[in-house]
Amino acid sequence: MQSNDLQTSTIPDVPELILDASSKGKLVVFIGAGVSRIIKCPSWEEFANFLLDDLHSKGKINFFEKMELSKLQARKTLSICNDIYREDDIPWPDIKQKFKGDPGLKERYKIFENLYAMNAIYVTANYDDHLDEEAQKGRPKTNAYSSGDEPSGKVDSEIEKAKIIYKEEELLISNLSNGSVIHIHGSLKEPKTMIVTLVDYMNHYYGETSKLPTFLQELFDHYTVLFVGYGLEEYEILEFMVSKIKKDQKYISHYILLPFFDSQRNLVNLQKKYYLSMGIELIAYYIDESGYAQLNEVIKEWTRQIGPVAKPQTFLDRLRLIDEVLK
């Protein structure tokens, strides 16, 4: 039998600061791979093994090499695979198909639909386009993507609010508007933009010419951020990102939703201290009954509360923010 405490913790309360930020158009939902995993998109390890299988089938590695490489950390394996594709000038397999997920689960768990109904600003480290599809609903495909080549004629303002960004040169604070979806590691729409190798990550987060560090710092300085779908396999990415948060801020304005089992309550307390040291408040939800799909229920309830109060920034607020950033 469940304890009352466990029952109330399966869906935690929405922090007041998140509701307040949403009402001012200043809530950013940062989406990790755990969201896509609910509909069976591949984990980093599964993605790495998919590429290993492809290279083995093309005779670029033998079976022994495939097995040994599969034992490495997933990101290291992906780096090695990508090097082989580049050096031998061979095409990647159909990764778009790999990231489609399970249509049945996508229909059952409408987590992307619910997330988008928050009417927040969306930033994602994922390559897949499931959230993009929500942004495109009811909007002309030709205008939905910010590619730099807009068709002639008047562009509907609603289309501009639903921009989908995936190119590094478009990582600008001015593109943070309600409904926009920003892929900071590239997108399946253009595989060459994808940040895959360890060297790619280092250059993307620490390179002198990279726009990402400035973009993240401005985002964390001026917006309330909610991290959703981040787990153990993405901790290093999370640490890359949160290194841009000012540690001298007077109050916590960033949050992370993380799953735990009821028996891990002491671990929750220990991890809360860890995240607080990075300027993030951990919000735990318990998954003993529903497993990792419980995130869908959390998002559904949070959207019910956040969606009705969500408003875009006023024109004057956006001007003030841009002026402040440019100082």
N, C-alpha and C positions, 0 to 999 in steps of 0.2 A: 504493500500500500504506500502511496506517495505521501510525503510530508507536506504540510501546507506551504512551507518555505519553498520546497521544490516546485510546487504548482505555480506559485507567483513568480518564480525565477525563470520559468521556461520562456516567458515574454517579459523582459524588463521594462521599466518605465522609460519613456522618452525624456531625456534631460530638458529642462526648461530653456537652457541656452540654445539647444538645437531648434526648438520651436521658435524662439526669438529670432535666431539667424535666418530661418526659413521665411519668416514674415517680412524680412528686410532684403530678401534676395541674396543672402550671403552664406547659404549652406552648400558646401561641396561634398558630394558623396564619392569617396575614393574606392573603386571596386577592384578586388583582387580575384585570383583564379578560383577561390572557393565558391563564388557565386555560380560560375559556369560549370563547376564540377557537379552541381546538383542535377544538371540535365545531361551528365556524362560526357562533357567535353574532356579532353585528355589532361591528365596531370602533367607536370614537367617531366616526370620519369616516363610516362606513357608516350609523350611526344618524342622524347629522346630515343626510346626503343622503336618507335615508328620509323624514324630516320635511319636507325641502324638496320632495320629489316630491309628498307629500301636500298641502302648501300650494299648490303649483302646480296640482294637479288640482282643487282647490277654488276656484281663481281668486283666491287671496289674494296671490300674487306672480306676475309674468310670467316668461317663459322667461329673459330677460336677467338679471333679479334672481336667479333660481334659480342661474344659472351663476356670477354674481359672488359670491353668498353661499357657494357651494360651495368657493371658493378661500380662504376665511378659515380660521383655526384652528378645529378642530371644536367646541371648547367655546364659542367666540364665536358660531358658527353656531347651535348648540343654544340659546344664550341668546336670540338674535334670534327664532328659531322659536317658542320658548316664550312670548316676549312677544306675538307675533302671536296665538297660540292664546288667551292670557289676555285681551288687549285686545278681540279680536273675539268672545270667548266661544264658541269652536267646539271641539268634542271632538277629542281626539287620535285618531290611527288606532290600529289594534289592535297595540300594541307588544308585547303578550304573545306574539303569534304570531311577531313578528320575532325575539324572543329565545329561541325554542324550539330553535334550532340544527338540525343535520342528524341525524336519528334513526340513520342508518347509522353516522356517525362516533361518536355517543354510545355505540352498542353496541360499536364497535371499540375506542375509547379510553375505558376505564372510569375516567377520572381522578377523577370526583367520588366514585365508589364507593371508590376507593383512598384518596383524601384522607380520607373520613369514617371509613375503617377505622383511621386513626391514633388514633382515640379522643381527639382533642385538643379544644381550644376553638376555634371558628371565627368569625373576624371578616372580613367582606368588604365591599369597596367596590362590588361588583356589584349590579345590580338583579335579575338572573335568579334563578330558584328551583331550579336543578338540584341544588345542594347541599341545599336544603330537602327535596327529594324523598327523598334518602338518609336524612335525619333522620326522615322520616315513615314509613319502611318498617316495616310491622308494628305501627304505632301508630294509634289512632283519629284521624281528621282533625279531629274537633270539638275535641279537646283539644291538638292539636299546636302551635297558634299561641297565643302570649301576647297576647291581645287585651284582657284586663281583664274579660272576661265568661265565666268558667269555668262549665261546666254544673254543676248541683247533684249532690251525691253525692261519693264518695271519688275523688280524682284519683290515678292510678297514679304512683309516684315515678319510674318510667322515662320517663313522658311529660314530667314536669317537667325531667328531665335533657336532653330533646331540644327545649327551647324554641326558637322561631324569633322573633327580635326584629327589628323594623324601625321602631318608633316612637321618636322622640327621647327622650320621657320615660322610656323603658325602658333607656336607655343607662346602666346601673348596674353597678358592679363586682360586685355580688352576683349578677348574671345570668351571670357567667363560670363556667360549669360544663361538664364534659366532655360533648361532644355538642351543646351549644347552638350555634346559628348566628345571628350578629348582623350585620345589614345596617346599616352606618353611614351610607349614602347613600339609605336608603329601599328600597322593594321594589315589584316589579310587582304584588304582591298588593294594593297600595293606591297607585296612581300619584301621588296628591297628596302622598305622603310623599317622593317622589323628589327628590334634590338634583341639579338640572340646570344652572341658569344660573350664571354667574360670581358674581353677587350672592348666590345661594343658598350657594355654596361659602364666600364670605367671611363671611357671617353664621353659617354652620354651624361654621366653624373659629375665628372670632374674635369672634362676637357675645357681648355681655355676658350674655345669658340662655341661651346654648346650653349643653347638657350635654356636648357632644362633647369640648371641650378637657380638661375634668376627667377624663372617662372615659378618654381616650387617655393622659393623664399617669399616671393610676393604673395603667393596664394596662402601660405601658412600665416603670414603676417596680417592679412586683411580679411580672411574668411574663416568660418567655423568648418572644420573638416570631420567627417565621419568615415572611418575606414571599415569596409565591409568585405568579408570573404578572404581575409588574410590568415594564413596558417603557418605551420612550421617550415614548409618548403619555400615560403616566400619571406621569411624573416630578414634575409640579407637585402632583399629589395626594399622592404619596409625601412630597414635601418639606413639604406642609402637615402631614402626620401626624407625621413624625419631628422636627418642630420642638418636639414635646412631650417628646422624650427628653432626659434630663439628660446634659449633655456632660461632667460631672465624675465619671461613674461609673468605678470602679476597674478593671472588666473588661468586655469585650464580652459582652453577653447576647442580642443580637439579630442575626439573619442574613437575607440575601436571596439567593435562588437566581436566577441570571441566565444566559441563553444567549449563547454566543459561538461564532465560528468559530475554527478552529485558528490561522489567520493573525492573529488579534486578541489574541494572548497579551500583547503589550506594553500594549494597551488595557486588558486585564484588570488588570494591575498598577497602571495609572494610576487606574482606577475603584475599585480596592480602597482606595487612599488617600483618595479622595473619600468613599466610604461610611464609612470608619473615622472621618473627621472628624465624621460624623453619629451615631457610636456603633453602626454596623452593620458586620458582617463579610460581605463578598461571597463567595459560593460559586459558582464558575463551572462550567458543564457545557457540553460542546462538541456542536454540532449539525450537523457537516459531513455526516454520513451520513443522519440521520433528519429533519433540519429541526426546526421548532419542536415537533413532536409528541414529540421526545425527552423533553420535560418529563414526559410520561406514564410513560415508563420509569423516570425518576428517582424520581417519586412512588411507583411500584409497589415499587421496591426499598427506598426509605426506609420505606414503610409496613410492609414485611416485617420491618424491624428495630425500628421504633418501636411498632407495634401491640401486640406481646406484652408490652412493659414498661409500657405506658400504664396509669395508675391515676388515679381521681378524687382530689381533695383530701380529706383527712379532715375530719370535722365540726369538730374543734378547730382545724385549720389555717385553715379558712374563717372561723371566728369571730375568730381572731387577725388575719387579713388585714383583715376588716371593721373591727375595733377600731382597727387601725393607720391605715386610711384615714380614719376618723372623727376621729382625734386632731387 
